[in-house]
Amino acid sequence: MRKRQAKKRPLLPDPKFNDQLVTRFVNNLMWDGKKSTAFKVFYDALEIVDAKKQDAEKSSLETWKEALTNVMPHVEVRSRRVGGATFQIPMQIRPDRKISYAIKWMIVYARRRNEKSMAAKLASEILAAAKEEGAAVKKRMDTHKMAEANKAFSHFRF
């Protein structure tokens, strides 16, 4: 932007758990502005997680938050031109960007699963990520491996 950075809009917490992170997740899950449908999908997914999980003392929301933490990347590679060559430079990720990546990856890989409903797909992805397996966690591992492989170029930081 030319003038100044846009100010962050406050996010209303969700009606059931009173959590802003849930609203952020649902906003990314939403298609065509159908927020109530997205909330229904998310809550149904958490109910399925509650039914399927083995850990009795954890709530489904805690399982979801643990899954989100397991998917969060800590480093990423960014392209930088030095001379005529383009280098992939590993860099730390800002906390809000970590959360954004985790949410996006979880939703994308949930959509690619082959269960009946979106709620079932999302529940499966949450359970897999909570156990540190599944496609979203694999994506995080690949991102970390890429950063590790390009560690030699970290002195080109900008």
N, C-alpha and C positions, 0 to 999 in steps of 0.2 A: 504494500500500500504506500501511496505517496506521502500522506500526511502523518498519520500515527497508527499505532497498533490498535486494532479494534478491541474494545473492552469485553471481557468474558461475561456472558449472560448467566445469571444464576439459574441453576437447574433445580426444579422442584423435586423433592423426594417422592418415591413411589407410594401409592396408597396402602399397600399391604405391609411392607417391611420398613417404611419410612427411611429409605436409603437412596442417596443420590447416585451411587454407582449402579444400582439396579436401573434407574431411569436412563442413565447414559448407555447401558447395555441395550435396553429396550429401544432407545432411539436409533441405535445402529441396526437392530433387528427389524425395525419397522420398514414396510414397503408401502408406497403410494399414500403416505400420511395416515395409515390405519394403525394408530397407536393402541387403541383398545384391543385390537386383534393381536398385536405384538405382545401386549401385557398378558393376554390370555395364553398365548403360546409359551411365554416365559414361566408363568405360574404353573401351567400344566407340566412343563418340563421339570420344574422343581418338585412337583408332586410325584412324578415318575422316579426322580432321583431318590426321594424319600422312601419310596417303596422298594427300590432295587439295592440301595446301599447296604454294606455290611456293618459299617461303623455306627453303632447305636447311639453313642453320646453326642455325635455331631448333627446339627440341623442341616437341612438341605441347602440353606443359604450359606452356611459356613463351608459346606462341601464345594459350592459354586465359587466362593471367594478363594478357596484353596486351589481350585482348578485354574482360576484366573491368574493367581500368583505363579503357578507352575508353567503357564504359557508365556508369561512376561519375559521378553528378552532384556538383557542387560547391556549388550553392545551391539552395534550395527556397523555395516560398512557404508561409507559415502564416497562417491566419485569425486576426484580432484584432478584437474589437469596440471601437470608439471612439465614444462617444456612442450614436447609434442606428444607425450604419453599420458594416458589416463590411469591413475592409480586408485585402487579400492582401499580407503583408509579406515581402519577401525576406530570407532568413537563411542563414548558413553552416551546413553540415551536419557533424555529428561524424563522425570517421573510420569508426567501426564501423557507423554508419547508412548511410554512403556504400556500404560493402561490401554491406550488407543489401539496399539498393535495387538495386545492380548485379546481385546474384545473383537476386533476385526477378524483375526485368525480363527478364533473360536467359532464365530458365526459362519465364516466362509467354509470351514471344514465340516461344520455340522450340516450345512446345506448339501455338501457333496456326499454325505452318507446315504445309505439306501435302506432306511426304515420307512414305515408307513407315513407318519405325520412329522411335521417340523418339530413338534414338542418332543417326540420320541428321538429324533435325530439329535436335538440339542441336549437331551438328557444323557444319551449315550456318549456324546462328546465331553460333557461335564464329568461324567464318571470316569472316562478314560483319562482325561487331563488330571483329575484328582489323584489317579494312580500313577501319574507321570508316564502315560503312554498315549497313543492316539496321534492323529495327523497334526493337530495344532502344536503339540509338544515337539513333534519331529521338526516342524518348521522352525521353532525356537532353537533346537539343537543345530539345524543346518545354518541358521544365522550366526550362531556362536562359532561354529566350525569355520565359516567363511571369514569371520573376524580374526580367528586364531591363525588361519592360513596367511592372512595379510598383515600379521603383526609387524613384519619387517618394515612396512611403510608408515608406521605410526608416527615417525618423526616429521612427516609432511603435514601434521595437523594444522588446521586453519582456525 
